[in-house]
Every structure is written in C-alpha cells, then in structure tokens.
C-alpha cells in the first residue's frame, strides 16, 4: 500500500442511507476527524465517484497485542490521494462485520445529515474483509504464542 493520510475514526454506525429516488444503501457509515486533520478534509472534498479504488491489508502488532485491518481508499480524479482507516479486529468487530455484510463504506466528516458534511463512498468485497479478519486473528494468535 502507498503512503496515505491517516483518518482518525470518531465513530461508526451500521445504517441505511438514502440513495437515489426512494432507495437506500445499507452500509457502514464512518465519521472521521476532518477538523484536526486538514488532509482528511481535503481528501473528502476532492472525492468524485468516478475513479475510486479500495485496498485492504491486515497486520499484527506485538504491543499492545492487536490484529489490525486497514482500508486504503483512494481516488485518481485530479490529484491522486489516499485515505487510510484502521480497525482493530477485536475492538471493532461489529464495524468489520457490518462492512462485510453490506459491502459498502461511506466516510464522512460529520454525523450523517449535518450541515457541511463531506463524504466519500466505496464498495468493499465482503469476502475479502472476512478473509482479512481470519488471517489477522490467526497472525495474532501466532504472535502471542511465540
């Protein structure tokens, strides 16, 4: 993965957002801190739904013992940029399960429905999320056992 802007997660919610005429999009809505991170705000402001890409990776960390799942969301319209969101496989399991089930993530700078909210939406393969969780947890068990 490339170097990307780290997006501090404020909170996440499994929800259905209005989409199209009388439709809805089941997704994981992630509110990130764009106030103290201007690069996050710039990424969300520059997002266009025409040239997005999402990548996934996992890793284990010895101290504190953690299994991490990272999403790198990027767009290549204009100046290519990337945003990195990291979830702890144990602590954020509900969020990862919601993402695997809905296969959609919407990232916003404020709570959904609030004024001046900048957002970006991506599709994520549910199987890839589940596989990353399994591999990260296995890696953590191996790391702790050694």
Protein Blocks (a to p, Z undefined) as FASTA:
>chain_A
ZZddddddfbdcdddddehjhiacddddddddfklmmklmmmmmmpccklgccddddddd
fbacddddddddddfehjaddddddddfklmmmmmmmmmmnopacddfbdehiahiacdd
ddddfklmmmmmmmmmmmmmmmmmZZ
